[in-house]
Amino acid sequence: MVRLVFNYPEDEDVARFVEAGNILTGAIVDRSGGLALIHIGNKEIEAISDLPAGKNVTVCLRHEDITLSLPAQSPETTSARNRLSGKVIRIFPTSSQVRITIDVGFPLVALITRRSWYEIGLEAGREVTATFKASSIHLIGHFLCKSTAYLA
């Protein structure tokens, strides 16, 4: 039960409480073959979903599910459906890992090992490609069922 709450929060408040990683707001603009095309700002990503097109959603993407590479190192063929190019805007080392914030049209935070950080040579201002799978995204549909009956 606890694992479900952490991996599949039912609403945005729970997602923030359990620190579900990147929490973004978007809208499903198309859906086919089990994949939803989601507009976030001026970017599009794909996620596995059965929510309908036209639905506003909260996108939860764990920091550790994002892979970073330099543009020249980015593989052309991969099973990851999402590739966003951007620029490193913040680096925050912790004990064994490094939080990297990238501007991809919206802030996206990735968590990588210190070794990867050194090997890739990431620094503020460096161009980078963030890659993640459609299956690593958890979507929360926005429902307009909040009652205002008690606000009289």
C-alpha positions as CSV (number, residue, x, y, z in Angstrom):
1,M,0.0,0.0,0.0
2,V,2.8,2.5,0.9
3,R,4.6,1.7,-2.3
4,L,1.4,2.6,-4.3
5,V,1.1,6.0,-2.5
6,F,4.7,6.8,-3.3
7,N,4.7,5.6,-6.9
8,Y,1.2,6.4,-7.9
9,P,-0.1,9.3,-5.9
10,E,-3.8,10.0,-6.4
11,D,-3.6,13.8,-6.5
12,E,-1.1,16.6,-6.7
13,D,-1.1,17.3,-2.9
14,V,-0.1,13.7,-2.2
15,A,2.5,13.8,-5.0
16,R,4.1,16.9,-3.4
17,F,3.9,15.4,0.1
18,V,5.7,12.2,-0.9
19,E,8.1,14.1,-3.1
20,A,7.2,12.3,-6.3
21,G,9.9,14.1,-8.3
22,N,9.1,16.5,-11.1
23,I,5.5,17.6,-10.8
24,L,4.3,19.4,-14.0
25,T,1.0,20.6,-15.3
26,G,-0.1,19.7,-18.9
27,A,-2.9,18.7,-21.2
28,I,-3.4,15.6,-23.2
29,V,-3.7,16.7,-26.8
30,D,-3.9,13.3,-28.5
31,R,-4.1,9.6,-27.5
32,S,-3.6,6.5,-29.5
33,G,-2.2,3.1,-29.1
34,G,-2.1,3.4,-25.3
35,L,0.0,6.5,-25.5
36,A,-1.0,10.0,-24.5
37,L,0.7,13.0,-26.1
38,I,0.9,15.7,-23.4
39,H,1.6,19.4,-24.0
40,I,3.7,21.0,-21.2
41,G,4.4,24.7,-22.0
42,N,5.7,24.6,-25.6
43,K,7.0,21.0,-25.4
44,E,5.3,17.6,-25.9
45,I,6.0,14.3,-24.1
46,E,4.5,10.9,-24.3
47,A,3.1,8.8,-21.5
48,I,1.2,5.5,-21.1
49,S,-2.3,6.5,-20.3
50,D,-6.0,5.7,-20.9
51,L,-7.1,9.3,-20.1
52,P,-8.9,11.0,-22.9
53,A,-7.5,13.8,-25.2
54,G,-8.5,17.2,-23.9
55,K,-7.9,16.2,-20.2
56,N,-5.7,18.5,-18.0
57,V,-3.2,16.4,-16.1
58,T,-0.5,16.6,-13.5
59,V,2.6,14.8,-14.7
60,C,4.8,13.0,-12.1
61,L,8.3,12.0,-13.2
62,R,10.8,10.8,-10.7
63,H,14.2,12.5,-10.8
64,E,16.0,9.2,-11.0
65,D,14.1,8.1,-14.1
66,I,15.7,10.7,-16.2
67,T,18.9,9.9,-18.1
68,L,21.3,12.8,-19.1
69,S,23.7,12.9,-22.0
70,L,25.6,15.4,-24.0
71,P,23.9,16.1,-27.4
72,A,26.8,14.5,-29.3
73,Q,26.5,11.4,-27.1
74,S,22.7,11.0,-27.4
75,P,21.8,7.7,-28.9
76,E,19.7,7.9,-32.0
77,T,17.7,4.7,-31.4
78,T,16.4,4.0,-27.9
79,S,13.2,2.6,-26.3
80,A,12.8,5.9,-24.4
81,R,10.1,7.9,-26.2
82,N,10.9,11.2,-24.6
83,R,14.0,13.3,-25.5
84,L,14.2,16.9,-24.4
85,S,17.1,19.2,-25.2
86,G,18.0,21.9,-22.7
87,K,20.6,23.7,-20.7
88,V,21.9,23.0,-17.2
89,I,20.8,25.8,-14.9
90,R,21.7,24.4,-11.5
91,I,23.9,21.7,-10.0
92,F,23.4,20.6,-6.4
93,P,25.7,17.8,-5.1
94,T,24.5,15.7,-2.2
95,S,26.5,12.9,-0.5
96,S,26.4,10.3,-3.3
97,Q,24.3,11.9,-6.0
98,V,23.9,15.2,-7.8
99,R,20.6,17.0,-8.6
100,I,20.8,18.6,-12.0
101,T,18.2,21.2,-13.0
102,I,17.7,21.6,-16.7
103,D,15.8,24.3,-18.6
104,V,14.0,22.3,-21.4
105,G,11.3,25.0,-21.8
106,F,10.3,24.3,-18.2
107,P,12.5,23.3,-15.3
108,L,13.3,19.5,-15.1
109,V,15.3,18.0,-12.3
110,A,17.3,14.8,-12.8
111,L,19.2,12.8,-10.1
112,I,22.5,11.2,-11.2
113,T,25.5,9.7,-9.5
114,R,28.5,11.8,-8.7
115,R,30.5,9.5,-11.0
116,S,28.2,10.2,-13.9
117,W,28.4,13.9,-13.2
118,Y,32.2,13.8,-13.4
119,E,32.3,11.5,-16.5
120,I,29.8,13.6,-18.5
121,G,31.4,16.9,-17.4
122,L,28.2,18.7,-16.6
123,E,28.3,22.3,-15.5
124,A,25.9,25.3,-15.5
125,G,25.3,26.5,-19.1
126,R,26.1,23.2,-20.7
127,E,23.7,21.8,-23.3
128,V,22.3,18.4,-22.4
129,T,19.7,15.9,-23.5
130,A,17.2,14.5,-21.0
131,T,15.7,11.1,-21.9
132,F,13.0,9.2,-20.1
133,K,10.5,6.4,-20.9
134,A,6.8,6.9,-21.4
135,S,6.2,4.2,-18.8
136,S,8.1,6.2,-16.1
137,I,5.5,8.9,-16.1
138,H,2.5,8.8,-13.7
139,L,-0.5,11.0,-14.8
140,I,-3.1,12.4,-12.5
141,G,-6.3,13.5,-14.2
142,H,-7.8,16.8,-13.0
143,F,-11.4,16.4,-12.1
144,L,-13.9,19.2,-11.6
145,C,-15.8,17.6,-8.7
146,K,-14.8,19.9,-5.8
147,S,-17.9,20.9,-4.0
148,T,-18.5,24.6,-3.1
149,A,-21.8,23.8,-1.3
150,Y,-20.3,24.8,2.0
151,L,-19.1,28.2,0.9
152,A,-22.5,29.9,1.4
